[in-house]
Amino acid sequence: MNYCQAYFNRNLDDLKESDLITFFATHQQETQYIEFKSSGETNAEKIFSKSLKPAICSFLNSEGGILIYGAPREDHRNSENPDNFKLRPYHPQLLGDHDSIIRKIADGITPMPIGIRLKEVEVEDGMVAVFEIQESQSKPHQTENIYQIRIDGQKKPAPHYLIEAMMKQVTFPTIKAYLKTKRSEYCDLKSDTLLISFDLSFINFSPFQNEKNIRYRLKVDGSMILELGSSKGENLSKETDYFKIENLTYGEPYTVPFTLSGNFGMIQSDKKVLLNIIFHGESSPSKLTVYEFYIEQRNLRGFLKGGKAILDIDNILISEHKKNLGLTHEESLKKSLGIDF
């Protein structure tokens, strides 16, 4: 999840001093997904062992979130104290460079975590560190022989029953589908048929879990039709049957070419075409990815805007997608199968 976007309305890499000043200009409370640490300690090892590693460990074992080191130090006895809203940066050389910070944190958490990102924001008088942490797929993690977790917005040692539950958690490989447009062109100068060729890639983001028997299909909403591979004018359809991938391992994407074709030699207005990619694996649940092909009208002919498709829905669980649409199980079945209850 992009927690930085949720809190600051921008990606982590784009954070600036003004974003932090604006954020802390009003009273902020720590929650399940955000924690503040104030600078002041001059011993770097204590900062890592007492502040950074335990807090990050708690986010890894929970649902992820944001950790800000260099946040204002709140005076709980005086809510109007102006220091409540002032950043408390640390000296630029105190914690080391970016890579060494990440390395010290990763080396101090067992098992070694992934999904930790850091942006050191340069501010007046020093630096503020903003960590974005994703929920770990290999939890539980511990640091200094203590399992940390977040409960009611606070970092706390995890009780035994929660550690046991995390150890028994059911996990599945994280499979995602992405599309890369290769060409967008008409067959020839006199043709009315616009051809858009693209590569569809499936990627396994789980280092320790392979996935087998992945099945996927494509469906077009709009004025275009699909075919596998390069354009041959055969087996055209708005919707494919399921294709199968035998095995998908970490770091080895599976890529297959497709072509979209549509008659856009004479159009009066812009058109939108949506490509739905539905897929699942032997262990991984069904997901949906949607790309938008925006066909813009130029001199009564249609051309793919920008020469590429735009990601519209990013690898969401089908169950979550239906929940977002407000569909009950009964409504979903009625819509897909025409079954009444």
N, C-alpha and C positions, 0 to 999 in steps of 0.2 A: 504494500500500500504506500502511496505517496503522502506520508504524514506532513512533510514540509509544505506541500501544496495546500493541504487542509488548514494548516495554521497560519501560513504566511502568504498564501496565494501565489507562490512561485516555487520553482524547483530548488533543491538544495544547492546546486552549483551556482545558482544565480543570486543567492542571498547577499545582501549588502548591509552596511551599518544602519542605514535609514530604516530598513525593514525591522531590525531588532529594536531600535529606538521607538518606532511607532508601536510595535507590539507591546513593549513594556511601559508605554505612556499611560496605560490604564492598568488597574490592578489585575494581575493574572494569578490563577490558582493552579496548582499541580493537579493532574488528573491521572487516570489510568494510562494515558498515552503521552504525557509530557512531564518532565521533571527538570527543576532548576538547581544548579549548583553555583555557589558564589566563590569567586577567586579570593585569595588571601594567603593561603598556604604557600610557602616558598620551597618546600621539599617536594620535588617532582615525584619521588617514589611513593610518598604518602598520598599525593593526589591520585595516582593510579590505583593504589591498593585500597584507599579508604573511600574514594568518590567515584572515579570513572568505572573501574571494573565491576564493582558490586551493582551499580545502577544499570550498566549495560547488560549485565548478566540477568537482572530482573526483567528487562524488556525482552530479551531472547526467550526466556522461559514463559513469558506471558503473550501479549498480542502485538509486541513491537511498539515503537513510538519515537519520541524526540527527547534527547538529553542536551541541555544547554549549560556549558561550563563557562562562567563569566557573567551569569545573570545577576540582577540586582539582589541585594541582601535585605530582606524585609524586616522592618521593625514592627513586630506584632503588637507592641504596646502603643504605637502611634501610627495609625494608618495614613496620616497626612505627612509623614516624614518624607521630604523630597528624595532622600537616598533610596527610598523604596522603588524608585523608578529609574535609577541610574545604573548603567552597566558597570560591572566590576571586572575589567579585562585583566589578563595575565601577561607577563613579559613574553615577547615573541620567541625567545630562546628557552623558556622554562621547560616546556614539555618535549622539545625536539621537533624535527620536521614532520611533515604529514605522514610519511610512510612509517617512520619510527613510532609514532603515536599508535597507529593502527596495529603495528607489529607487537608492541608491548601489551596492548589490550588483548589481542588474539592469543598471544603466548601465555597470558595469565588466566585464561578461561578454558575449562575442560568440559567436553571435548572442544577442540578449536572451532570457533564459530565462523560463519559466513553471514553476509547480509548486513555488515556494519559500514556505513559511509560517514565521512567527516568533511565538513567545510569549516576551515578557520577563517573567520570574518575579521578583517582588519578594521579596528575602530580607533578612536582617539585614545592614546596612552597604552595601546596594546592589542591583544587578540581576544576574541570570544570563539569558543569551539562549539559547533552545533553538530551533534551526532544524530543520524537517522538510522534506526535499528529495525530490522524486519523480524517478525516472529520466526524462531528457528524451527526447522524441520527435523533437527537432530537433538532436541532437548530431552532430558534436562541437562543444563549446564551448571557448573559450579566454579567459584573462585575463592581462594583461601579456604578450601574444603567446606564451603557453605553454598548450598543451593539457594539462590535468591529468586523471589517472585514478586509481582505487584498485586497488592490487595487493597481495594478502596483508595487507589491513587498513591499508595505508599510502598516503598521497597521494604520487604520483610523476608526473613529466612523462611523457606518453604516448609510447611509441615510434612510429615512422612507420607500421609495419604496422598498428597498432591504429587510428590516425587514418584511414588509408586504408580499413580495414574498416568503421569507423563511417560514413564518407562514402558507402559503397556499401550501407549497411544497407537492408534491405527493410522499409518501414513500411506501415502500413495505418491508415485512419481509426478513431478510437475511438468506436464507436457503443454507446449504452447505452439500456436500456428501463426506464421507471418507470411506476408506477401511482398514480392518485389517486382515492380513493373519493369519490363525489358524494352518493349517497343509499342508504339501507338501510331498506326499509319493506315492509309487506304490501300487497297489492293493495287490500284493504279490510278492515274489521273482521271479516268472516266468512271471509275467505280464509285458506287454509293455505300459500299460496305467498309466500315471502320473495323480494323483488327487491333485488338489489344492483347499482347502476349505477356505473360507473367510467370514467375516461379513461385510455387507454394512450398514453403519449408515448415517442417515439424521439428521442434527442438526439445530435447530432454534437459531440463535445468536441474535435475537431481543427481548429484555426483555419485551417490551410492545405491541408486535404484534404477535398474533398467526397466523398460516397459515392453510388453509383448502384445501382439495381435491388436495393433491400433487400427481402428476403422474410421474412415472419414468420408464425408460427402459434401458437395457444393450445391448451392441453390441460388439462382439469380432472381432478384426482384427488379424489374425494369425492362427496357427495350433492347435486351441483348441475350445471346445464347452462348452456351459453353461447349468446348470440346477439349479432349485431352491432347496434349502435345501441340505441335505446330499445326497451322490451319491446313486441312485437307478437304474441308467441305463435307465431312462425313460424321455420322453419329452426333449431330448437333442436338442440344436439349437445354431446357431451362433448369434442369435438376439432374444430378448424376445419381447412380447407384452408389453403394458404399464401396470404396477402395480399401485395400488392406496393406498395412506395414507389418512385417513379421516381427521386427525387433528394433528398438530405438535406445541407443546408449548415450550417456553423457558426452557432450563435445563432438558428436557426429550427427549433424542435421541430415534429415531426409528431405530431398527436394525433388519436386515433380513439376513439369511445365504444363501450362494450360493456355488456352486462347479464348478470349471473348470476342464475339462479332455482333455487329448491329448495323442497321441501315440508317445512317445519319447524313446521307448525301443531300438531303433537303429537309431541314427542320426550321420551325418558326420560333423556338424558344429553347432555353437550356434544359437539359434532362439530367436526372439522377438515376444511377444504377447501383444497387446494393448487391454485394456478393456475400452470402452467408456461408461460413465454413463450420460444419458441425462435426465433432470428433470425440472419441473416447478410446480407452485402452482396456486391457484385461484387468488392471487394478485401478486405473484412474477414471473418475466420473466424467460424464458428458460435459463438453464445453462448447461455447459459441464464440466465434470471432467474425466480425463484420467489417468489410471494407466498402468505402463509397467511391464510385467512379463518377466524377462530375463532368458531364459532357457539355461544354459551352458552345454556343452558337456563334460562328464567325462567318459572315457572308453566306448565311443560310446553310452552312455545312457544320457538322459537329466535330469537335476536337476535345481530347482528354485534357482537362485543365491542369497545367503544370507538368503534364506528361507522366503523372503518377497517381496511384490510388491513395486515399486517405483512410487511416485506421479509425473506424467509427465505434466499434465495441471490441475491447481488448481482452480476449481469452477469459470470458466470464463463465462461471458454472451455469449450466442450463437451469438448474434449480434456483440459483440466485437471479438469473434473468427473468424467470417467470414470476419470482417474488417481486422483483422491481416493477413488473407489468401489472401486478395486483391480481394475478390469476391463481385461483384455487386449483387443487388437483382435479376436481370435477370439471371446472371450466377449461382446463388445459386439455383434458381428454376429449371433451366435447368439441373443442376447436380443432384438434388434430385428427380425431377419429370419427367425429359426428355422433358420439355416444351420448344419449340422454340418461339421466339418473332420476 
